[in-house]
């Protein structure tokens, strides 16, 4: 029997017995998508536009542990990131160190969102600091 035939037989037997013996990845794709979106500075609305789906569909994707391969492919194109490499069983990709990895991040940008009450904004003099930055007076 071929490898595909063996896989299909094992898959079918596993389904009939209600037992899944296949190994599963530890990749939570929704979290990875969020990270790539942040690195690329792509909003949920922009990703929805690129994928030609509703923003609610993007929200759903971001909660998923796994997704189908067609969606993974579409996301790879939309975000210009090869998500498939996360599932590679090739030793050189799966076990690559930072120095060996063909997918290097040159720098990282961290965004932080803080919600402040009006009294906290007054204490920090944020309105004036923002106005100064917009006028080019900021440091």
N, CA, C and O of each residue as an XYZ file, in Angstrom:
556
protein
N       0.847     -1.179      0.000
C       0.000      0.000      0.000
C       0.892      1.241      0.000
O       1.990      1.209      0.555
N       0.436      2.327     -0.612
C       1.215      3.565     -0.664
C       1.116      4.300      0.657
O       0.291      3.975      1.511
N       1.976      5.301      0.807
C       1.940      6.111      2.023
C       0.595      6.801      2.171
O       0.052      6.884      3.272
N       0.056      7.298      1.061
C      -1.253      7.949      1.105
C      -2.320      6.927      1.473
O      -3.217      7.212      2.268
N      -2.217      5.730      0.888
C      -3.171      4.672      1.220
C      -3.109      4.303      2.689
O      -4.141      4.127      3.338
N      -1.883      4.184      3.219
C      -1.717      3.891      4.650
C      -2.339      4.982      5.503
O      -3.031      4.700      6.481
N      -2.088      6.232      5.126
C      -2.637      7.364      5.880
C      -4.159      7.307      5.889
O      -4.789      7.427      6.940
N      -4.747      7.123      4.696
C      -6.206      7.095      4.598
C      -6.793      5.935      5.392
O      -7.822      6.093      6.049
N      -6.142      4.758      5.338
C      -6.621      3.609      6.110
C      -6.572      3.929      7.604
O      -7.548      3.715      8.323
N      -5.415      4.450      8.070
C      -5.267      4.774      9.486
C      -6.258      5.849      9.911
O      -6.834      5.786     10.997
N      -6.450      6.838      9.038
C      -7.379      7.919      9.342
C      -8.792      7.361      9.469
O      -9.514      7.688     10.411
N      -9.180      6.520      8.518
C     -10.523      5.953      8.521
C     -10.733      5.066      9.747
O     -11.766      5.162     10.408
N      -9.774      4.213     10.052
C      -9.876      3.339     11.227
C      -9.963      4.192     12.493
O     -10.766      3.908     13.383
N      -9.152      5.218     12.570
C      -9.194      6.107     13.730
C     -10.536      6.784     13.882
O     -11.048      6.914     14.995
N     -11.116      7.219     12.766
C     -12.435      7.862     12.808
C     -13.495      6.858     13.260
O     -14.357      7.186     14.076
N     -13.430      5.633     12.729
C     -14.432      4.639     13.092
C     -14.355      4.293     14.579
O     -15.382      4.087     15.224
N     -13.164      4.232     15.108
C     -12.987      3.884     16.520
C     -13.098      5.095     17.443
O     -13.091      4.957     18.666
N     -13.199      6.275     16.848
C     -13.268      7.481     17.664
C     -11.937      7.802     18.315
O     -11.885      8.532     19.304
N     -10.859      7.259     17.762
C      -9.531      7.460     18.346
C      -8.653      8.172     17.325
O      -8.589      7.770     16.164
N      -7.988      9.215     17.756
C      -7.046      9.937     16.892
C      -5.654      9.714     17.445
O      -5.309     10.236     18.505
N      -4.857      8.944     16.734
C      -3.506      8.679     17.181
C      -2.470      9.555     16.486
O      -1.279      9.463     16.783
N      -2.916     10.402     15.565
C      -1.972     11.242     14.835
C      -1.426     12.316     15.768
O      -2.129     12.829     16.639
N      -0.155     12.639     15.559
C       0.442     13.721     16.333
C      -0.149     15.040     15.876
O      -0.492     15.209     14.706
N      -0.265     15.964     16.801
C      -0.804     17.283     16.479
C       0.247     18.327     16.787
O       1.080     18.158     17.678
N       0.190     19.402     16.036
C       1.174     20.465     16.238
C       0.820     21.262     17.490
O      -0.310     21.217     17.978
N       1.789     21.975     17.985
C       1.539     22.856     19.121
C       1.416     24.302     18.658
O       1.547     25.225     19.462
N       1.164     24.504     17.364
C       1.003     25.839     16.810
C      -0.441     26.286     17.017
O      -1.375     25.581     16.633
N      -0.624     27.458     17.625
C      -1.939     28.081     17.740
C      -1.969     29.174     16.683
O      -1.523     30.297     16.919
N      -2.501     28.832     15.518
C      -2.374     29.681     14.344
C      -3.000     31.064     14.545
O      -2.494     32.049     14.007
N      -4.070     31.151     15.297
C      -4.688     32.460     15.554
C      -3.725     33.427     16.216
O      -3.678     34.606     15.868
N      -2.956     32.921     17.175
C      -1.968     33.758     17.859
C      -0.838     34.172     16.920
O      -0.353     35.302     16.975
N      -0.428     33.248     16.062
C       0.636     33.558     15.104
C       0.157     34.616     14.118
O       0.902     35.536     13.779
N      -1.082     34.486     13.659
C      -1.643     35.479     12.739
C      -1.648     36.855     13.401
O      -1.289     37.849     12.771
N      -2.055     36.916     14.674
C      -2.052     38.194     15.396
C      -0.653     38.798     15.420
O      -0.490     39.999     15.201
N       0.361     37.967     15.687
C       1.743     38.456     15.742
C       2.197     38.985     14.391
O       2.828     40.039     14.315
N       1.880     38.263     13.331
C       2.285     38.698     11.986
C       1.544     39.978     11.614
O       2.129     40.876     11.008
N       0.272     40.071     11.967
C      -0.479     41.299     11.702
C       0.158     42.485     12.413
O       0.281     43.567     11.840
N       0.560     42.279     13.660
C       1.199     43.356     14.414
C       2.527     43.757     13.776
O       2.816     44.945     13.634
N       3.337     42.764     13.390
C       4.621     43.051     12.742
C       4.432     43.814     11.439
O       5.213     44.707     11.111
N       3.390     43.455     10.702
C       3.136     44.065      9.394
C       2.256     45.308      9.501
O       2.005     45.990      8.508
N       1.793     45.593     10.712
C       0.903     46.720     10.988
C      -0.364     46.644     10.130
O      -0.777     47.625      9.510
N      -0.964     45.458     10.115
C      -2.196     45.224      9.374
C      -3.333     45.096     10.380
O      -3.283     44.261     11.283
N      -4.341     45.917     10.221
C      -5.497     45.874     11.122
C      -6.424     44.727     10.722
O      -6.298     44.149      9.643
N      -7.354     44.418     11.620
C      -8.355     43.393     11.310
C      -9.177     43.814     10.100
O      -9.478     42.997      9.229
N      -9.535     45.084     10.052
C     -10.337     45.577      8.925
C      -9.572     45.450      7.614
O     -10.145     45.067      6.593
N      -8.289     45.766      7.637
C      -7.480     45.665      6.427
C      -7.311     44.212      6.006
O      -7.375     43.907      4.815
N      -7.097     43.315      6.955
C      -6.972     41.896      6.612
C      -8.284     41.375      6.027
O      -8.279     40.611      5.062
N      -9.396     41.788      6.611
C     -10.707     41.385      6.084
C     -10.862     41.864      4.639
O     -11.361     41.126      3.789
N     -10.438     43.092      4.363
C     -10.513     43.621      3.009
C      -9.652     42.796      2.056
O     -10.092     42.450      0.959
N      -8.418     42.481      2.476
C      -7.511     41.702      1.635
C      -8.039     40.297      1.365
O      -7.853     39.757      0.275
N      -8.695     39.709      2.359
C      -9.227     38.353      2.218
C     -10.620     38.332      1.592
O     -11.148     37.277      1.243
N     -11.198     39.523      1.460
C     -12.561     39.666      0.937
C     -13.565     38.906      1.801
O     -14.414     38.163      1.307
N     -13.433     39.123      3.127
C     -14.361     38.525      4.091
C     -14.843     39.613      5.040
O     -14.343     40.737      5.010
N     -15.804     39.279      5.873
C     -16.288     40.222      6.882
C     -15.281     40.300      8.035
O     -14.581     39.324      8.307
N     -15.201     41.440      8.708
C     -14.296     41.560      9.860
C     -14.569     40.511     10.939
O     -13.648     40.097     11.643
N     -15.819     40.080     11.074
C     -16.152     39.042     12.058
C     -15.449     37.733     11.725
O     -15.109     36.963     12.624
N     -15.232     37.479     10.452
C     -14.522     36.256     10.046
C     -13.067     36.316     10.474
O     -12.484     35.302     10.857
N     -12.479     37.506     10.410
C     -11.095     37.670     10.876
C     -11.045     37.471     12.386
O     -10.142     36.807     12.896
N     -12.006     38.038     13.099
C     -12.066     37.830     14.552
C     -12.102     36.336     14.877
O     -11.413     35.874     15.787
N     -12.899     35.598     14.136
C     -13.010     34.153     14.352
C     -11.675     33.458     14.067
O     -11.250     32.596     14.836
N     -11.013     33.827     12.964
C      -9.717     33.228     12.620
C      -8.701     33.411     13.747
O      -7.905     32.516     14.030
N      -8.740     34.570     14.379
C      -7.751     34.893     15.405
C      -7.957     34.098     16.697
O      -7.113     34.132     17.592
N      -9.067     33.393     16.790
C      -9.315     32.559     17.983
C      -9.019     31.085     17.734
O      -9.112     30.268     18.650
N      -8.664     30.747     16.509
C      -8.529     29.345     16.115
C      -7.163     28.756     16.454
O      -6.140     29.435     16.367
N      -7.163     27.471     16.845
C      -5.915     26.737     17.007
C      -5.428     26.254     15.657
O      -4.224     26.205     15.404
N      -6.368     25.895     14.785
C      -5.998     25.416     13.459
C      -7.008     25.929     12.441
O      -8.135     26.289     12.782
N      -6.575     25.955     11.177
C      -7.452     26.368     10.085
C      -7.170     25.479      8.886
O      -6.173     24.756      8.862
N      -8.051     25.532      7.889
C      -7.839     24.691      6.716
C      -6.730     25.275      5.839
O      -6.385     26.450      5.961
N      -6.188     24.457      4.972
C      -5.021     24.857      4.178
C      -5.342     25.951      3.170
O      -4.481     26.785      2.889
N      -6.547     25.977      2.618
C      -6.909     27.045      1.691
C      -6.881     28.401      2.394
O      -6.391     29.386      1.842
N      -7.408     28.441      3.605
C      -7.392     29.683      4.378
C      -5.965     30.060      4.745
O      -5.598     31.234      4.696
N      -5.168     29.077      5.108
C      -3.759     29.330      5.434
C      -3.028     29.929      4.234
O      -2.235     30.859      4.380
N      -3.300     29.391      3.055
C      -2.693     29.894      1.827
C      -3.128     31.339      1.563
O      -2.300     32.189      1.237
N      -4.419     31.611      1.705
C      -4.927     32.971      1.492
C      -4.304     33.955      2.473
O      -3.950     35.075      2.102
N      -4.172     33.531      3.727
C      -3.541     34.385      4.732
C      -2.073     34.646      4.396
O      -1.575     35.758      4.572
N      -1.392     33.618      3.914
C       0.011     33.779      3.537
C       0.153     34.836      2.450
O       1.057     35.669      2.502
N      -0.733     34.801      1.473
C      -0.695     35.803      0.404
C      -1.065     37.187      0.933
O      -0.414     38.179      0.602
N      -2.103     37.248      1.746
C      -2.592     38.539      2.244
C      -1.588     39.231      3.156
O      -1.496     40.458      3.166
N      -0.831     38.442      3.926
C       0.114     39.026      4.882
C       1.573     38.899      4.436
O       2.485     39.324      5.144
N       1.780     38.312      3.259
C       3.133     38.125      2.733
C       4.023     37.426      3.768
O       5.117     37.888      4.091
N       3.516     36.305      4.271
C       4.224     35.525      5.289
C       3.939     34.048      5.026
O       2.784     33.674      4.818
N       4.948     33.221      5.032
C       4.786     31.799      4.759
C       4.406     31.049      6.035
O       5.274     30.558      6.756
N       3.108     30.965      6.306
C       2.630     30.277      7.503
C       2.904     28.778      7.439
O       3.016     28.126      8.478
N       3.010     28.232      6.251
C       3.219     26.788      6.103
C       4.513     26.339      6.761
O       4.609     25.198      7.213
N       5.508     27.212      6.824
C       6.789     26.827      7.420
C       6.621     26.466      8.904
O       7.443     25.739      9.462
N       5.579     26.965      9.528
C       5.331     26.642     10.938
C       5.031     25.160     11.135
O       5.215     24.614     12.223
N       4.570     24.526     10.073
C       4.184     23.119     10.155
C       5.190     22.208      9.467
O       4.930     21.017      9.296
N       6.315     22.745      9.080
C       7.314     21.978      8.351
C       7.892     20.860      9.214
O       8.207     21.054     10.389
N       8.020     19.696      8.604
C       8.659     18.585      9.300
C      10.103     18.449      8.865
O      10.827     17.575      9.342
N      10.518     19.313      7.959
C      11.919     19.313      7.533
C      12.770     19.783      8.694
O      12.503     20.828      9.288
N      13.752     19.044      9.004
C      14.608     19.335     10.143
C      15.216     20.732     10.070
O      15.305     21.429     11.080
N      15.633     21.139      8.874
C      16.299     22.439      8.758
C      15.358     23.608      9.044
O      15.816     24.684      9.429
N      14.050     23.413      8.862
C      13.109     24.484      9.175
C      12.574     24.346     10.593
O      12.537     25.319     11.346
N      12.164     23.147     10.951
C      11.510     22.936     12.241
C      12.447     23.142     13.416
O      12.021     23.623     14.465
N      13.729     22.783     13.259
C      14.663     22.876     14.370
C      15.717     23.961     14.171
O      16.719     23.984     14.887
N      15.508     24.850     13.220
C      16.511     25.866     12.920
C      16.683     26.823     14.088
O      15.714     27.223     14.733
N      17.925     27.180     14.344
C      18.194     28.208     15.337
C      17.966     29.555     14.680
O      17.764     29.630     13.468
N      17.996     30.613     15.461
C      17.795     31.944     14.904
C      18.809     32.256     13.813
O      18.472     32.898     12.818
N      20.048     31.806     13.991
C      21.091     32.093     13.012
C      20.870     31.332     11.714
O      21.215     31.819     10.638
N      20.291     30.128     11.813
C      20.112     29.278     10.644
C      18.796     29.524      9.922
O      18.655     29.149      8.758
N      17.852     30.131     10.573
C      16.514     30.262     10.028
C      16.481     31.165      8.801
O      17.048     32.258      8.810
N      15.809     30.700      7.737
C      15.678     31.551      6.560
C      14.640     32.657      6.764
O      14.545     33.569      5.943
N      13.865     32.588      7.844
C      12.835     33.576      8.128
C      13.246     34.390      9.341
O      12.881     34.076     10.474
N      14.006     35.437      9.086
C      14.516     36.253     10.179
C      13.721     37.547     10.286
O      13.291     38.117      9.284
N      13.540     37.987     11.495
C      12.913     39.270     11.742
C      14.036     40.246     12.046
O      14.795     40.048     12.995
N      14.146     41.298     11.244
C      15.215     42.267     11.412
C      15.036     43.113     12.657
O      16.005     43.423     13.350
N      13.812     43.481     12.938
C      13.524     44.274     14.122
C      12.090     43.981     14.520
O      11.340     43.345     13.779
N      11.731     44.442     15.671
C      10.376     44.215     16.151
C       9.786     45.539     16.595
O      10.479     46.384     17.160
N       8.523     45.709     16.339
C       7.816     46.895     16.791
C       6.764     46.429     17.786
O       5.997     45.506     17.510
N       6.737     47.063     18.925
C       5.788     46.698     19.959
C       4.800     47.842     20.113
O       5.188     48.993     20.310
N       3.528     47.513     20.021
C       2.476     48.504     20.216
C       1.814     48.234     21.556
O       1.572     47.085     21.926
N       1.530     49.290     22.264
C       0.904     49.172     23.571
C      -0.286     50.104     23.608
O      -0.178     51.274     23.242
N      -1.404     49.597     24.043
C      -2.600     50.414     24.149
C      -2.975     50.506     25.619
O      -3.133     49.494     26.302
N      -3.115     51.742     26.092
C      -3.465     51.967     27.492
C      -4.702     52.850     27.534
O      -4.779     53.874     26.855
N      -5.655     52.440     28.332
C      -6.853     53.242     28.492
C      -6.718     54.049     29.781
O      -6.505     53.491     30.857
N      -6.845     55.358     29.656
C      -6.700     56.244     30.808
C      -8.000     56.993     31.070
O      -8.731     57.347     30.145
N      -8.268     57.223     32.335
C      -9.402     58.066     32.715
C      -9.001     59.521     32.506
O      -7.810     59.829     32.459
N      -9.976     60.423     32.380
C      -9.651     61.841     32.167
C      -8.732     62.425     33.247
O      -7.851     63.226     32.937
N      -8.931     62.028     34.516
C      -8.085     62.566     35.590
C      -6.638     62.082     35.451
O      -5.704     62.806     35.798
N      -6.456     60.874     34.951
C      -5.098     60.358     34.731
C      -4.416     61.100     33.584
O      -3.214     61.361     33.624
N      -5.206     61.435     32.560
C      -4.651     62.201     31.443
C      -4.205     63.584     31.900
O      -3.177     64.094     31.453
N      -4.984     64.183     32.794
C      -4.610     65.507     33.322
C      -3.314     65.431     34.120
O      -2.442     66.289     33.976
N      -3.185     64.401     34.964
C      -1.978     64.240     35.772
C      -0.735     64.110     34.891
O       0.324     64.642     35.223
N      -0.866     63.410     33.784
C       0.274     63.176     32.898
C       0.462     64.292     31.870
O       1.426     64.286     31.104
N      -0.475     65.255     31.863
C      -0.401     66.375     30.921
C      -0.330     65.869     29.478
O       0.405     66.416     28.656
N      -1.093     64.829     29.183
C      -1.026     64.187     27.874
C      -1.534     65.056     26.740
O      -0.977     65.021     25.643
N      -2.579     65.833     26.980
C      -3.106     66.665     25.900
C      -2.036     67.625     25.389
O      -1.878     67.794     24.180
N      -1.309     68.246     26.298
C      -0.262     69.184     25.897
C       0.895     68.462     25.218
O       1.430     68.947     24.221
N       1.286     67.300     25.754
C       2.386     66.544     25.159
C       2.033     66.080     23.746
O       2.882     66.110     22.854
N       0.795     65.656     23.539
C       0.358     65.241     22.203
C       0.346     66.430     21.254
O       0.790     66.326     20.110
N      -0.166     67.564     21.734
C      -0.185     68.776     20.898
C       1.240     69.181     20.520
O       1.491     69.555     19.374
N       2.172     69.110     21.469
C       3.568     69.450     21.185
C       4.164     68.510     20.140
O       4.871     68.954     19.234
N       3.880     67.219     20.264
C       4.386     66.255     19.289
C       3.839     66.539     17.899
O       4.573     66.465     16.913
N       2.557     66.864     17.818
C       1.944     67.138     16.528
C       2.495     68.418     15.892
O       2.558     68.534     14.668
N       2.887     69.360     16.719
C       3.451     70.614     16.218
C       4.947     70.517     15.966
O       5.569     71.476     15.509
N       5.525     69.358     16.264
C       6.961     69.165     16.046
C       7.832     69.664     17.175
O       9.052     69.739     17.023
N       7.243     70.005     18.293
C       8.016     70.488     19.440
C       8.497     69.345     20.324
O       9.341     69.543     21.198
N       7.960     68.153     20.095
C       8.323     67.002     20.936
C       9.745     66.558     20.711
O      10.354     66.845     19.681
N      10.252     65.864     21.678
C      11.643     65.392     21.618
C      11.727     64.034     20.988
O      12.819     63.482     20.855
